[in-house]
Amino acid sequence: MKTILNNIKGDKVIWAVVFLLSIFSVLAVYSSTGTLAFRYQSGNTEYYLIKHLGILLLGFVLMYLAHQVKYKYYARISQLAIYISVPLLAYTLMFGTNVNEASRWYTLPLINLTFQPSDFAKLALIIFVARLLAKKQENIEDFKKGFIAILLPVLLITLLILPANLSTAAMIFITCLVLMFIGRVRLRYILALVGIGLVSMTLLIVIVINVPQLGKRVGTWQNRIENFRSGDSDGNYQVEQAKIAIANGRLTGRMPGNSTQKNFLPHPYSDFIFAIIIEEYGLIGGILVVLLYLVLLFRAIKIVIRSPRNFAAFLTFGVAFSLVFQAMINMMVAVNLIPVTGQTLPLISMGGTSIWFTSISIGIILSVSREIEEEQKEVKQQNQAEHAVA
């Protein structure tokens, strides 16, 4: 154990943020899975707690291993990962496990473990785009050699995710656009792409509404948007229950385990876990969770500023922005600022592979931080040695 602690490198504040988010995760998941335990585990409330602890523990192992890998290797890994992502997403779209008329899940043979390939593809694409941006800085303002070369893999991955998971596709697309902006791609190209995307999405929705056989998922998207705009309580059952949970929380909350809305709120342990946190820990607990994600982004930006190489900077920003952006989307849904999306709260919501991919993502950020610290330490030692000789 002491050896492992000595080998933990990188930004200590990020490690602390991960630890605090994990504590929130364990407490909130244990509290919100009571109904699930009585329904499927004969009242064994410890079952989901132990399972979640095991998933988090493996997540920490993956984070530790990822932060030990030199970040430059992730550029090479992303090339292979992108080639794996395309057929995996295509196969899942056609033959994946169907949930709510959407094929998002792929079941691994033999071990019978299910995961969303979009989680794998998202991380692979962000790293791949960071690599392309760093590699093409000399030609980044060129339309063909810079913009189009980076745009093609982004479009390919997002279009494969879009039919089954609009919110994830939109998040990945926006993350890549922000990353391209940071990477000095011409703003007019990005704005033109946004305009084309909005027009194309509008046309797609109009076509499918008039020809519903073409896509059942569009009906789901339409219902969510219409329910959000109308505020109809019958069509917004999830959001209404989340509002009640938040109202019950007040300033200091009902204290751990005392949530009542966990018995009425669908998926209180994943999509709407933020509402349960506010009900049990109050406005203070909710603000603390928001601040933890903002601290994660702030520390990542500090790493970006200190990064001596373009790839390290783009990689860190892209991964950190993606995690915090997803967290903000989840929390905005819980407080009814945007329509329901189905996005989980990174490192807090109950899950399996989603927590593991989140852990790997944070491990990549820590890998960059670790190497920056080591390089700065070497420079300092060299300067001290030269000063001693002089």
Order of alpha helices (4+ residues) and beta strands (2+ residues): alpha-alpha-alpha-alpha-alpha-beta-beta-beta-alpha-alpha-alpha-alpha-alpha-alpha-alpha-alpha-alpha
